[in-house]
Amino acid sequence: MIEPWISLGGLLVTTGIYIVFAALKKKYQKEFFSPIIFGIILTILFLVAFGIPYNVYNYLGEYIGYLLTAAITCLAIPLYKQLPLLKKNLKPIILGIAIGSTSSLVGVYLLSLIFGLNNIQLVTLLPTSVTSGVAVEMSRELGGIVPVTIAVVIVTGIFGNLFAVPMLKWFKIKSPVAKGIAIGASSHVFGTIKAMEMGEKEGAASSLALVLGAIITVIVMAIVYLFI
Amino acid sequence: MIMPLLIVTMGVGLMDTWGDLQAFLIPAIVIAILTTILVLGVTGVIADAIMRRYEK
Protein backbone atom coordinates (compact mmCIF):
# COMPACT_ATOMS: atom_id res chain seq x y z
CA MET A 1 0.00 0.00 0.00
CA ILE A 2 2.03 2.89 -1.29
CA GLU A 3 -0.91 5.06 -2.45
CA PRO A 4 -1.62 6.74 0.91
CA TRP A 5 2.02 7.84 1.12
CA ILE A 6 2.14 9.18 -2.44
CA SER A 7 -1.16 10.92 -1.72
CA LEU A 8 0.19 12.40 1.50
CA GLY A 9 3.35 13.56 -0.31
CA GLY A 10 1.27 15.14 -3.06
CA LEU A 11 -0.94 16.94 -0.58
CA LEU A 12 2.14 18.22 1.26
CA VAL A 13 3.54 19.54 -2.04
CA THR A 14 0.22 21.32 -2.66
CA THR A 15 0.27 22.73 0.87
CA GLY A 16 3.87 23.91 0.39
CA ILE A 17 3.05 25.67 -2.89
CA TYR A 18 0.01 27.21 -1.24
CA ILE A 19 1.99 28.54 1.72
CA VAL A 20 4.77 29.96 -0.51
CA PHE A 21 2.33 31.83 -2.75
CA ALA A 22 0.22 33.01 0.18
CA ALA A 23 3.42 34.49 1.64
CA LEU A 24 4.43 36.06 -1.71
CA LYS A 25 0.96 37.55 -2.07
CA LYS A 26 1.14 39.02 1.42
CA LYS A 27 4.66 40.38 0.92
CA TYR A 28 4.11 42.03 -2.46
CA GLN A 29 0.37 42.77 -1.99
CA LYS A 30 -0.27 41.49 -5.52
CA GLU A 31 -3.39 39.50 -6.44
CA PHE A 32 -1.30 37.91 -9.18
CA PHE A 33 0.30 35.52 -6.67
CA SER A 34 -2.97 33.66 -6.16
CA PRO A 35 -2.23 30.59 -4.01
CA ILE A 36 -5.32 28.90 -5.48
CA ILE A 37 -4.37 29.35 -9.16
CA PHE A 38 -0.68 28.56 -8.66
CA GLY A 39 -1.56 25.70 -6.30
CA ILE A 40 -3.67 24.04 -8.99
CA ILE A 41 -1.34 24.66 -11.94
CA LEU A 42 1.92 23.73 -10.17
CA THR A 43 0.38 20.65 -8.52
CA ILE A 44 -0.89 19.43 -11.91
CA LEU A 45 2.59 20.01 -13.43
CA PHE A 46 4.15 18.16 -10.50
CA LEU A 47 1.78 15.18 -10.89
CA VAL A 48 2.27 15.06 -14.67
CA ALA A 49 6.08 15.29 -14.29
CA PHE A 50 6.13 12.34 -11.86
CA GLY A 51 3.42 10.38 -13.67
CA ILE A 52 1.09 10.34 -10.65
CA PRO A 53 -2.59 9.94 -11.62
CA TYR A 54 -5.15 12.18 -9.94
CA ASN A 55 -6.94 9.30 -8.21
CA VAL A 56 -3.69 8.35 -6.45
CA TYR A 57 -2.98 11.98 -5.49
CA ASN A 58 -6.54 12.27 -4.26
CA TYR A 59 -6.43 8.94 -2.35
CA LEU A 60 -6.78 10.85 0.91
CA GLY A 61 -9.17 13.26 -0.78
CA GLU A 62 -12.14 11.34 0.54
CA TYR A 63 -11.12 12.32 4.04
CA ILE A 64 -10.48 15.87 2.94
CA GLY A 65 -14.00 15.76 1.55
CA TYR A 66 -15.21 14.97 5.08
CA LEU A 67 -13.33 18.02 6.33
CA LEU A 68 -15.03 20.19 3.73
CA THR A 69 -18.42 18.80 4.75
CA ALA A 70 -17.61 19.53 8.39
CA ALA A 71 -16.36 23.00 7.47
CA ILE A 72 -19.60 23.70 5.58
CA THR A 73 -21.54 22.79 8.72
CA CYS A 74 -19.58 25.54 10.50
CA LEU A 75 -21.16 28.04 8.09
CA ALA A 76 -24.32 27.61 10.16
CA ILE A 77 -22.73 29.47 13.09
CA PRO A 78 -22.49 32.93 11.48
CA LEU A 79 -25.87 32.19 9.90
CA TYR A 80 -27.33 31.68 13.37
CA LYS A 81 -25.60 34.77 14.79
CA GLN A 82 -26.87 36.94 11.96
CA LEU A 83 -30.40 35.51 12.01
CA PRO A 84 -32.12 38.77 13.08
CA LEU A 85 -30.39 40.72 10.28
CA LEU A 86 -31.33 38.07 7.71
CA LYS A 87 -34.93 37.91 8.96
CA LYS A 88 -35.23 41.68 8.69
CA ASN A 89 -34.13 41.54 5.05
CA LEU A 90 -36.02 38.40 4.09
CA LYS A 91 -37.82 39.90 1.08
CA PRO A 92 -34.78 41.35 -0.72
CA ILE A 93 -32.84 38.17 0.07
CA ILE A 94 -35.40 35.74 -1.32
CA LEU A 95 -36.26 37.88 -4.36
CA GLY A 96 -32.59 38.52 -5.11
CA ILE A 97 -31.66 34.84 -4.92
CA ALA A 98 -34.75 33.68 -6.86
CA ILE A 99 -34.19 36.09 -9.74
CA GLY A 100 -30.41 35.60 -9.62
CA SER A 101 -30.60 31.80 -9.74
CA THR A 102 -33.12 31.92 -12.58
CA SER A 103 -30.88 34.35 -14.47
CA SER A 104 -28.10 31.75 -14.20
CA LEU A 105 -30.20 29.14 -16.02
CA VAL A 106 -31.37 31.64 -18.64
CA GLY A 107 -27.81 32.94 -19.09
CA VAL A 108 -26.32 29.47 -19.63
CA TYR A 109 -29.15 28.58 -22.01
CA LEU A 110 -28.75 31.71 -24.17
CA LEU A 111 -24.94 31.53 -24.22
CA SER A 112 -25.10 27.84 -25.20
CA LEU A 113 -27.32 28.81 -28.14
CA ILE A 114 -24.83 31.52 -29.15
CA PHE A 115 -21.93 29.05 -28.99
CA GLY A 116 -23.95 26.42 -30.84
CA LEU A 117 -23.54 23.78 -28.13
CA ASN A 118 -25.53 20.55 -28.31
CA ASN A 119 -28.13 19.49 -25.74
CA ILE A 120 -25.76 17.30 -23.73
CA GLN A 121 -23.23 20.13 -23.45
CA LEU A 122 -26.03 22.53 -22.44
CA VAL A 123 -27.29 20.38 -19.55
CA THR A 124 -23.68 19.75 -18.51
CA LEU A 125 -23.16 23.49 -18.04
CA LEU A 126 -26.63 24.30 -16.70
CA PRO A 127 -25.86 23.77 -12.97
CA THR A 128 -22.72 25.96 -13.09
CA SER A 129 -23.81 28.33 -10.29
CA VAL A 130 -25.01 25.55 -7.97
CA THR A 131 -22.92 23.98 -5.21
CA SER A 132 -21.11 20.83 -6.41
CA GLY A 133 -23.17 18.17 -4.61
CA VAL A 134 -26.44 19.43 -6.07
CA ALA A 135 -24.82 20.26 -9.43
CA VAL A 136 -23.64 16.65 -9.85
CA GLU A 137 -27.13 15.26 -9.21
CA MET A 138 -28.71 17.81 -11.53
CA SER A 139 -26.26 17.06 -14.33
CA ARG A 140 -26.72 13.27 -13.94
CA GLU A 141 -30.50 13.58 -13.86
CA LEU A 142 -30.57 15.69 -17.03
CA GLY A 143 -28.08 13.45 -18.87
CA GLY A 144 -25.02 15.72 -18.69
CA ILE A 145 -21.33 14.79 -18.53
CA VAL A 146 -20.86 14.77 -14.74
CA PRO A 147 -17.03 15.21 -14.49
CA VAL A 148 -17.22 18.22 -16.80
CA THR A 149 -20.02 19.68 -14.66
CA ILE A 150 -17.73 19.35 -11.63
CA ALA A 151 -14.93 21.07 -13.55
CA VAL A 152 -17.18 23.94 -14.61
CA VAL A 153 -18.55 24.35 -11.08
CA ILE A 154 -14.95 24.58 -9.84
CA VAL A 155 -14.05 27.14 -12.54
CA THR A 156 -17.10 29.22 -11.56
CA GLY A 157 -16.22 28.99 -7.88
CA ILE A 158 -12.58 29.94 -8.37
CA PHE A 159 -13.53 32.86 -10.60
CA GLY A 160 -16.06 34.04 -8.02
CA ASN A 161 -13.59 33.64 -5.18
CA LEU A 162 -10.89 35.62 -7.01
CA PHE A 163 -13.00 38.40 -8.55
CA ALA A 164 -15.93 38.85 -6.15
CA VAL A 165 -14.50 42.05 -4.66
CA PRO A 166 -13.85 43.94 -7.94
CA MET A 167 -17.17 42.71 -9.38
CA LEU A 168 -19.13 43.99 -6.36
CA LYS A 169 -17.41 47.34 -6.75
CA TRP A 170 -18.18 47.34 -10.46
CA PHE A 171 -21.90 46.73 -9.89
CA LYS A 172 -21.88 49.29 -7.02
CA ILE A 173 -23.37 46.79 -4.56
CA LYS A 174 -23.17 48.43 -1.15
CA SER A 175 -24.97 46.59 1.65
CA PRO A 176 -23.18 43.63 3.27
CA VAL A 177 -26.27 41.40 2.95
CA ALA A 178 -26.64 42.13 -0.78
CA LYS A 179 -22.91 41.50 -1.27
CA GLY A 180 -23.17 38.18 0.54
CA ILE A 181 -26.14 36.80 -1.34
CA ALA A 182 -24.68 37.98 -4.67
CA ILE A 183 -21.53 35.97 -3.95
CA GLY A 184 -23.35 32.91 -2.61
CA ALA A 185 -25.84 32.76 -5.49
CA SER A 186 -23.16 33.15 -8.18
CA SER A 187 -20.22 31.15 -6.88
CA HIS A 188 -21.45 28.75 -4.17
CA VAL A 189 -18.99 27.42 -1.55
CA PHE A 190 -15.78 28.86 -3.00
CA GLY A 191 -17.37 32.30 -3.17
CA THR A 192 -18.77 31.90 0.33
CA ILE A 193 -15.22 31.34 1.63
CA LYS A 194 -14.38 34.78 0.20
CA ALA A 195 -17.54 36.27 1.72
CA MET A 196 -16.48 34.88 5.12
CA GLU A 197 -13.17 36.71 4.77
CA MET A 198 -15.05 39.95 4.03
CA GLY A 199 -17.11 39.81 7.21
CA GLU A 200 -19.64 37.86 9.23
CA LYS A 201 -22.69 39.54 7.68
CA GLU A 202 -21.44 38.86 4.16
CA GLY A 203 -20.54 35.29 5.12
CA ALA A 204 -23.91 34.54 6.69
CA ALA A 205 -25.83 35.98 3.73
CA SER A 206 -23.62 34.06 1.32
CA SER A 207 -24.18 30.72 3.09
CA LEU A 208 -27.91 31.32 3.00
CA ALA A 209 -27.76 32.12 -0.74
CA LEU A 210 -25.68 29.00 -1.33
CA VAL A 211 -28.44 26.82 0.11
CA LEU A 212 -31.50 28.74 -1.13
CA GLY A 213 -29.92 29.19 -4.58
CA ALA A 214 -29.51 25.42 -4.97
CA ILE A 215 -33.09 24.75 -3.84
CA ILE A 216 -34.57 27.44 -6.09
CA THR A 217 -32.54 26.24 -9.09
CA VAL A 218 -33.86 22.68 -8.64
CA ILE A 219 -37.46 23.96 -8.31
CA VAL A 220 -37.17 26.17 -11.41
CA MET A 221 -35.63 23.28 -13.36
CA ALA A 222 -38.50 20.99 -12.31
CA ILE A 223 -41.09 23.56 -13.44
CA VAL A 224 -39.32 24.11 -16.78
CA TYR A 225 -39.09 20.33 -17.23
CA LEU A 226 -42.88 20.01 -16.81
CA PHE A 227 -43.44 22.33 -19.75
CA ILE A 228 -41.11 20.71 -22.29
CA MET B 1 -6.84 28.42 5.48
CA ILE B 2 -8.00 24.80 5.23
CA MET B 3 -10.97 25.64 3.00
CA PRO B 4 -9.07 27.48 0.23
CA LEU B 5 -6.61 24.57 0.28
CA LEU B 6 -9.50 22.17 -0.38
CA ILE B 7 -10.40 24.23 -3.43
CA VAL B 8 -6.90 23.58 -4.74
CA THR B 9 -7.07 19.79 -4.31
CA MET B 10 -10.46 19.76 -6.06
CA GLY B 11 -9.15 22.05 -8.78
CA VAL B 12 -6.30 19.63 -9.47
CA GLY B 13 -9.06 17.20 -10.52
CA LEU B 14 -9.35 19.32 -13.68
CA MET B 15 -6.42 17.27 -15.03
CA ASP B 16 -8.70 14.20 -15.22
CA THR B 17 -11.70 15.86 -16.86
CA TRP B 18 -9.43 17.60 -19.36
CA GLY B 19 -10.29 15.13 -22.18
CA ASP B 20 -14.07 15.61 -21.92
CA LEU B 21 -13.74 19.31 -21.30
CA GLN B 22 -11.39 19.93 -24.23
CA ALA B 23 -14.19 19.42 -26.77
CA PHE B 24 -15.87 22.63 -25.65
CA LEU B 25 -13.26 24.15 -23.38
CA ILE B 26 -13.45 27.78 -24.52
CA PRO B 27 -17.28 28.04 -24.60
CA ALA B 28 -17.50 26.24 -21.22
CA ILE B 29 -15.10 28.63 -19.52
CA VAL B 30 -16.58 31.73 -21.18
CA ILE B 31 -20.11 30.61 -20.20
CA ALA B 32 -19.03 29.86 -16.61
CA ILE B 33 -17.38 33.28 -16.23
CA LEU B 34 -20.10 35.35 -17.95
CA THR B 35 -22.83 33.55 -15.99
CA THR B 36 -21.01 34.20 -12.72
CA ILE B 37 -20.78 37.92 -13.52
CA LEU B 38 -24.45 37.98 -14.59
CA VAL B 39 -25.75 36.19 -11.46
CA LEU B 40 -23.59 38.23 -9.09
CA GLY B 41 -24.75 41.46 -10.71
CA VAL B 42 -28.44 40.57 -10.93
CA THR B 43 -28.68 39.16 -7.39
CA GLY B 44 -26.73 41.98 -5.75
CA VAL B 45 -28.32 44.87 -7.62
CA ILE B 46 -31.87 43.60 -7.03
CA ALA B 47 -31.29 42.94 -3.32
CA ASP B 48 -29.54 46.28 -2.87
CA ALA B 49 -32.34 48.16 -4.67
CA ILE B 50 -35.15 46.50 -2.66
CA MET B 51 -33.30 47.18 0.60
CA ARG B 52 -32.84 50.84 -0.23
CA ARG B 53 -36.53 51.20 -1.03
CA TYR B 54 -37.46 49.67 2.31
CA GLU B 55 -35.21 51.96 4.30
CA LYS B 56 -36.78 55.13 2.91
Contacts between the chains, C-beta under 8 A, distances in Angstrom:
chain1	res1	chain2	res2	distance
A	11	B	9	6.8
A	14	B	5	7.2
A	14	B	8	5.6
A	14	B	9	6.2
A	14	B	12	7.2
A	15	B	5	6.5
A	18	B	4	7.6
A	18	B	5	5.6
A	18	B	8	6.1
A	22	B	1	7.7
A	35	B	4	6.8
A	35	B	8	7.5
A	36	B	4	6.0
A	36	B	7	5.6
A	36	B	8	5.8
A	36	B	11	7.0
A	39	B	5	7.6
A	39	B	8	3.7
A	39	B	11	7.4
A	40	B	8	5.6
A	40	B	11	3.9
A	40	B	12	5.7
A	40	B	14	6.9
A	43	B	8	6.8
A	43	B	9	7.9
A	43	B	12	4.8
A	44	B	12	5.8
A	44	B	14	7.2
A	44	B	15	4.8
A	47	B	12	7.1
A	47	B	15	6.7
A	48	B	15	7.2
A	53	B	16	7.9
A	54	B	12	6.5
A	54	B	13	5.8
A	54	B	15	5.5
A	54	B	16	4.5
A	55	B	16	7.6
A	57	B	12	6.6
A	58	B	9	6.7
A	58	B	12	7.5
A	58	B	13	6.8
A	61	B	9	6.0
A	64	B	6	5.9
A	64	B	9	6.0
A	67	B	2	6.5
A	67	B	6	6.9
A	68	B	3	7.2
A	68	B	6	4.9
A	71	B	2	6.7
A	71	B	3	5.5
A	71	B	6	7.6
A	89	B	47	7.8
A	89	B	51	6.2
A	91	B	50	6.4
A	91	B	54	7.6
A	92	B	46	7.4
A	92	B	47	4.3
A	92	B	48	7.8
A	92	B	50	3.8
A	92	B	51	4.8
A	92	B	54	7.3
A	93	B	47	6.4
A	95	B	46	6.2
A	95	B	47	7.3
A	95	B	50	6.1
A	96	B	43	4.7
A	96	B	44	7.2
A	96	B	46	4.7
A	96	B	47	3.3
A	96	B	50	7.2
A	97	B	43	6.3
A	99	B	42	6.1
A	99	B	43	7.1
A	99	B	46	5.5
A	100	B	39	5.0
A	100	B	40	7.9
A	100	B	42	4.9
A	100	B	43	3.0
A	100	B	46	7.1
A	101	B	39	7.3
A	101	B	43	8.0
A	103	B	38	5.8
A	103	B	39	5.8
A	103	B	42	4.5
A	103	B	43	7.8
A	104	B	35	5.6
A	104	B	38	7.2
A	104	B	39	4.6
A	107	B	31	7.9
A	107	B	34	6.8
A	107	B	35	4.5
A	107	B	38	4.6
A	107	B	39	7.2
A	108	B	31	5.9
A	108	B	35	5.5
A	111	B	27	7.6
A	111	B	30	7.3
A	111	B	31	4.6
A	111	B	34	6.2
A	111	B	35	7.0
A	112	B	27	7.6
A	112	B	31	6.8
A	115	B	24	7.6
A	115	B	27	3.9
A	115	B	30	7.6
A	115	B	31	7.1
A	117	B	24	6.2
A	117	B	27	6.1
A	121	B	23	7.9
A	121	B	24	5.4
A	121	B	27	7.8
A	121	B	28	7.8
A	125	B	28	6.1
A	125	B	31	5.5
A	125	B	32	7.3
A	128	B	31	7.1
A	128	B	32	5.2
A	128	B	35	5.6
A	128	B	36	7.7
A	129	B	35	6.3
A	129	B	36	7.0
A	129	B	39	5.3
A	132	B	10	7.9
A	145	B	20	5.4
A	147	B	16	6.8
A	147	B	17	4.1
A	147	B	20	5.9
A	148	B	17	5.6
A	148	B	20	4.9
A	148	B	21	5.2
A	148	B	28	7.1
A	150	B	13	6.9
A	150	B	17	6.8
A	151	B	13	7.4
A	151	B	14	5.4
A	151	B	17	4.4
A	151	B	21	5.4
A	151	B	28	7.8
A	152	B	21	8.0
A	152	B	28	5.6
A	152	B	31	7.9
A	152	B	32	5.1
A	154	B	7	7.6
A	154	B	10	5.8
A	154	B	11	5.5
A	154	B	13	7.4
A	154	B	14	6.7
A	155	B	14	8.0
A	155	B	28	7.6
A	155	B	29	6.0
A	155	B	32	4.7
A	155	B	33	7.6
A	156	B	32	4.6
A	156	B	33	7.7
A	156	B	35	7.2
A	156	B	36	5.2
A	157	B	7	6.9
A	158	B	7	6.6
A	158	B	11	6.4
A	159	B	32	6.8
A	159	B	33	5.4
A	159	B	36	5.4
A	160	B	36	5.3
A	160	B	40	7.1
A	161	B	4	7.7
A	161	B	7	7.1
A	164	B	40	7.2
A	167	B	37	6.3
A	167	B	40	5.3
A	167	B	41	7.3
A	168	B	40	7.4
A	168	B	44	6.5
A	171	B	40	7.1
A	171	B	41	4.7
A	171	B	44	5.6
A	171	B	45	5.7
A	172	B	45	8.0
A	172	B	48	8.0
A	173	B	44	3.7
A	173	B	45	6.5
A	173	B	47	8.0
A	173	B	48	5.2
A	174	B	48	6.0
A	175	B	47	7.5
A	175	B	48	5.7
A	175	B	51	5.5
A	177	B	47	6.8
A	177	B	51	7.1
A	178	B	43	7.8
A	178	B	44	5.0
A	178	B	45	8.0
A	178	B	47	3.9
A	178	B	48	4.1
A	178	B	51	6.4
A	179	B	44	6.4
A	181	B	43	5.7
A	181	B	44	7.3
A	181	B	47	5.6
A	182	B	39	7.8
A	182	B	40	4.7
A	182	B	41	7.5
A	182	B	43	4.4
A	182	B	44	3.1
A	182	B	47	7.0
A	183	B	40	6.7
A	185	B	39	5.6
A	185	B	40	7.5
A	185	B	43	4.4
A	186	B	35	7.9
A	186	B	36	4.9
A	186	B	37	7.8
A	186	B	38	8.0
A	186	B	39	3.8
A	186	B	40	3.9
A	186	B	43	6.6
A	187	B	36	5.7
A	187	B	40	7.4
A	190	B	7	5.4
A	193	B	3	4.9
A	193	B	4	6.1
A	193	B	7	7.4
A	209	B	43	7.2
